[in-house]
Amino acid sequence: NYPEWAVFAGECSTGENCITPGLYAMVGAAAVLGGVTRMTVSLVVIMFELTGGVRYIVPLMTAVMASKWISDAFGKEGIYDAHIILNGYPFLDSKEEFSHTTLAHDVMKPGKNESFYIITQDSMTLDDVEQLLRETDHNGFPVVVSRQSQYLVGFVARRDLNIAISQAKKTTEGIVGESIVLFTSSVPSPWMGPPPLRLRKILDLAPITITDQTPMETVVDMFRKLGLRQTLVTHNGRLLGIITKKDVLRHIKFLESEDPESVLFN
């Protein structure tokens, strides 16, 4: 409307209306994306690479920063963070700090009046293991020397256990419900009874473990940086319990004076 203004010198030299709708659409799209995703520098670079217009970097930066500040005034989470919470995904935000002084012993399962599902290395039958798989939905099970000693041997994943059992029934003759499931390298001699089911190959002999006196700040960092789903808690080599990512998230909610059961996990 005012092409004679000095600020528009060189832009509207023809004296006609020189508004470019595409430019406004591009800046508006960048503003919407900036407000929804809370991206800043990376979004401006993406828009610059898409258009190749160096002269439009300043309006893009202005629009993106304004939209981010306005969005932050209404809430801290972007659309992806909000959907993680709405869908109930167990996610630990690397940007948040854990400043409490609790220990792994305070978070681990089992707690009081809670059962702990384990597998012994050479004293459980195939029926016992299959019953354990039917009654639980855990991602895996710790393997110990015996229920009396509770010394940790390793960790076996639920998926590997199911596959190994189904393959053994198809390929190995004589496997029955009374067959002993072995996670040892050798079979006790002399051996009486049906052929044993040897599953040492699927056993993780070096699972991630911590002691019961490990600070939870260290535990949370391990879950974030190593991408753990669970870690085993030991004391002098004896298995005490297990901490999963869901346990950590419930503990954080509890320390923030929120209801731990309000967290939905899918």
SVG drawing of the C-alpha trace seen along z (x, -y; Angstrom):
<svg xmlns="http://www.w3.org/2000/svg" viewBox="-5 -7 35 100">
<polyline fill="none" stroke="black" stroke-width="0.4" points="0.0,0.0 2.9,-2.4 5.7,-1.4 7.2,-4.9 8.3,-4.3 12.1,-4.0 11.8,-0.6 10.4,0.8 13.0,-0.8 14.0,1.6 11.2,4.0 8.3,2.3 10.1,0.2 7.3,0.8 4.8,-1.1 2.4,1.8 1.1,3.9 4.1,6.2 2.7,8.4 3.6,12.1 1.0,14.5 3.5,17.4 5.9,15.6 3.2,15.1 2.1,18.7 5.7,19.9 6.2,17.7 2.8,18.8 3.6,22.5 6.9,22.0 5.1,20.3 2.6,23.1 5.3,25.7 7.4,23.7 4.4,23.5 3.4,27.1 6.8,28.8 8.8,26.1 11.6,26.3 13.6,23.1 17.0,23.1 16.5,26.4 13.0,25.4 14.4,22.1 17.2,24.1 14.7,26.6 12.6,23.8 15.6,22.1 16.7,25.4 13.2,25.9 12.9,22.4 16.5,21.4 15.5,17.8 18.3,16.3 16.5,13.0 13.6,14.6 15.6,15.9 14.9,12.9 11.1,13.0 11.2,16.8 13.3,16.4 11.0,13.7 7.9,15.8 9.3,19.0 10.6,17.4 7.3,15.5 5.3,18.7 7.5,20.6 7.3,17.9 3.5,17.8 3.2,21.6 5.5,21.8 3.2,19.3 0.4,21.9 2.4,25.1 5.9,26.6 5.2,29.7 5.3,29.9 2.9,32.1 5.3,35.1 5.9,34.9 2.1,34.5 1.4,37.6 3.9,39.6 2.1,38.8 -1.4,39.3 -0.4,42.7 1.2,43.8 4.6,44.6 7.3,45.1 9.7,42.3 12.3,40.6 13.0,37.1 16.7,36.4 16.2,32.7 14.8,33.2 17.1,33.6 16.7,36.0 17.7,34.3 16.4,36.6 18.4,38.7 16.6,42.0 18.4,45.3 17.7,48.3 16.5,50.3 13.6,47.8 12.3,48.4 13.1,52.0 10.5,54.8 9.5,56.9 8.4,54.8 6.6,56.0 4.0,58.7 5.0,58.9 6.1,62.1 9.2,62.2 9.3,64.5 12.7,66.2 14.0,69.2 16.6,71.6 19.4,72.8 18.9,76.6 15.9,77.4 12.8,76.3 10.9,78.6 9.4,77.5 6.0,77.5 7.2,75.1 8.6,72.7 5.6,72.8 3.3,72.2 5.5,69.2 5.1,67.9 1.3,68.3 0.9,66.6 3.1,63.6 3.6,61.0 7.1,59.9 9.7,59.1 12.2,61.5 13.2,63.5 16.4,63.5 18.1,66.9 19.6,67.8 21.6,70.8 18.8,71.8 15.9,70.3 17.9,70.7 21.1,69.0 19.6,66.5 23.0,66.0 22.5,64.4 23.5,66.3 22.0,64.2 18.8,63.0 16.6,64.7 14.2,62.8 10.6,63.9 10.6,63.9 13.8,66.0 12.4,68.5 9.2,69.0 11.0,69.5 13.6,71.9 10.8,74.0 8.7,74.3 11.7,75.2 12.9,77.8 9.5,79.5 9.7,79.7 13.3,80.8 14.3,82.7 12.8,86.1 11.8,87.1 11.1,83.5 8.1,83.8 6.7,81.7 8.9,83.4 12.1,82.5 14.5,80.4 15.3,77.0 19.1,76.4 20.9,73.1 24.3,74.8 27.0,75.8 27.0,79.5 24.4,82.1 24.6,83.5 26.0,87.1 24.5,89.7 21.3,88.5 18.0,90.3 14.8,89.3 13.7,87.7 16.1,85.7 16.8,82.2 16.1,79.0 19.4,77.1 18.9,73.3 22.3,71.8 22.7,70.3 19.8,67.9 21.0,66.9 22.4,63.3 25.4,64.0 26.2,60.3 23.0,58.4 23.1,54.8 23.1,54.9 23.4,52.4 23.7,52.7 20.9,51.9 22.8,48.8 23.1,47.2 21.7,43.6 18.5,43.3 20.2,40.4 22.7,42.8 20.0,45.3 17.9,42.8 21.0,41.7 21.7,45.4 18.1,45.8 18.4,42.6 21.8,43.1 21.8,46.9 18.2,47.3 17.5,49.9 14.1,51.6 15.2,53.1 18.1,53.6 18.7,56.2 19.5,55.2 22.0,57.3 23.9,57.4 27.1,59.3 26.1,61.3 22.7,62.2 19.6,61.1 17.4,58.8 15.0,57.4 14.5,55.7 13.9,52.1 12.0,51.4 11.6,48.2 8.0,48.1 9.1,48.3 11.4,45.4 8.6,43.3 6.2,44.2 8.9,43.3 9.4,39.9 5.7,39.2 5.6,40.2 8.5,37.8 6.6,35.0 3.6,35.6 1.5,37.0 -0.4,40.2 2.0,42.9 -1.0,44.9 -2.2,42.0 0.6,42.9 -0.8,45.0 1.5,47.5 0.6,49.1"/>
</svg>
